[in-house]
Amino acid sequence: MPAPIDTAPLIDWTEIGPGATLAQCDWLDAARSLGAGTIDLVYVDPPFNTGATKRGEAGAFGDRWPTLDDFVSWLRDRLEATVPLLKPTGSLLLHLDWRTSHRARMVLDELLGEDRFVNHLIWTYGLGGSSPRRFARKHDDILFYCVDPDAYWFEPPMVPATSRRMAGQLKKATDVLDIPSLNNQAKERVGWPTQKPLQLLEMLIGACCPPDGVVFDPCCGSGTTLVAGRTLGRRVIGSDIDAKAIGVATERLTSLPRTPS
Ligand SMILES: C[S@@+](CC[C@H](N)C(=O)[O-])C[C@H]1O[C@@H](n2cnc3c(N)ncnc32)[C@H](O)[C@@H]1O
């Protein structure tokens, strides 16, 4: 008998200690298996369509689509399944770079509405090469959308002021997040390719997910979002298509000191 259409896929979600749930599966299946209106913050750092295989000591993932349109349609299908998971107070952060962020913004305008756009965050970092033919590319793009402009939860992160007048004081962070990327010596490095720094995720989660909220990262890789979320006492849900990524994320989560559930 053919499977009924629109049945939620059966995903083997595993509890990793209190407050953390993980599964090895496609983002699309993960999103389809979760309940509508249950998530406070989706943060997703998918492949960027760099055209290369991303390799690290702990694993690798393919990052190539035949065309930009193919990538956008892959992304669109998954975002479309993910948006309904958000609570009315919820938000979505989509982390990409210059290759695809312009197209992703159009997709999110279409799925959520132009008036749901909150910020185009720039994560600026120092590492990497330069070119004699252009300005060196030293930032990623994080698109911040909300479900309801009047209701979304936000707590502005505070950062040290840089002006002489405000020396020693804190000020609200701007949309340019100047946070170092992980170098080879970084203690938190676990060898997953394109691992993001905990400092970045802690700032984003602290700003965009309420203290008792739930964060979902459908392409969690080494689990940076999940570790940052648990450290801040949020409940976290992560998926990744790669078994090694889920292994690394599980190890990071289980070695965390106990945090509130
Ligand atoms: C940019 S990396 C995420 C890195 C992560 N933020 C970290 O700090 O370690 C993208 C991840 O997406 C995963 N991925 C690729 N295609 C996927 C899919 N269809 N569903 C779920 N995960 C996928 C890859 O295995 C990879 O771990």
PDBQT file of the ligand as one rigid body, heavy atoms in Angstrom, charges set to zero:
ROOT
HETATM    1  C1  LIG A 301      28.177  24.730   7.961  1.00  0.00    +0.000 C 
HETATM    2  S1  LIG A 301      28.075  23.133   8.679  1.00  0.00    +0.000 S 
HETATM    3  C2  LIG A 301      27.414  23.443  10.299  1.00  0.00    +0.000 C 
HETATM    4  C3  LIG A 301      28.519  23.743  11.283  1.00  0.00    +0.000 C 
HETATM    5  C4  LIG A 301      28.000  23.956  12.692  1.00  0.00    +0.000 C 
HETATM    6  N1  LIG A 301      27.281  25.219  12.810  1.00  0.00    +0.000 N 
HETATM    7  C5  LIG A 301      29.127  23.913  13.698  1.00  0.00    +0.000 C 
HETATM    8  O1  LIG A 301      29.408  24.923  14.378  1.00  0.00    +0.000 OA
HETATM    9  O2  LIG A 301      29.778  22.846  13.800  1.00  0.00    +0.000 OA
HETATM   10  C6  LIG A 301      26.705  22.494   7.794  1.00  0.00    +0.000 C 
HETATM   11  C7  LIG A 301      26.227  21.144   8.271  1.00  0.00    +0.000 C 
HETATM   12  O3  LIG A 301      25.063  20.793   7.520  1.00  0.00    +0.000 OA
HETATM   13  C8  LIG A 301      25.027  19.381   7.419  1.00  0.00    +0.000 C 
HETATM   14  N2  LIG A 301      24.079  19.044   6.339  1.00  0.00    +0.000 N 
HETATM   15  C9  LIG A 301      24.268  19.065   5.000  1.00  0.00    +0.000 A 
HETATM   16  N3  LIG A 301      23.131  18.723   4.352  1.00  0.00    +0.000 NA
HETATM   17  C10 LIG A 301      22.198  18.495   5.307  1.00  0.00    +0.000 A 
HETATM   18  C11 LIG A 301      20.834  18.129   5.280  1.00  0.00    +0.000 A 
HETATM   19  N4  LIG A 301      20.189  17.926   4.127  1.00  0.00    +0.000 N 
HETATM   20  N5  LIG A 301      20.180  17.983   6.452  1.00  0.00    +0.000 NA
HETATM   21  C12 LIG A 301      20.821  18.173   7.636  1.00  0.00    +0.000 A 
HETATM   22  N6  LIG A 301      22.116  18.519   7.730  1.00  0.00    +0.000 NA
HETATM   23  C13 LIG A 301      22.804  18.690   6.584  1.00  0.00    +0.000 A 
HETATM   24  C14 LIG A 301      26.463  18.989   7.180  1.00  0.00    +0.000 C 
HETATM   25  O4  LIG A 301      26.694  17.639   7.506  1.00  0.00    +0.000 OA
HETATM   26  C15 LIG A 301      27.195  19.992   8.098  1.00  0.00    +0.000 C 
HETATM   27  O5  LIG A 301      27.476  19.416   9.353  1.00  0.00    +0.000 OA
ENDROOT
TORSDOF 0
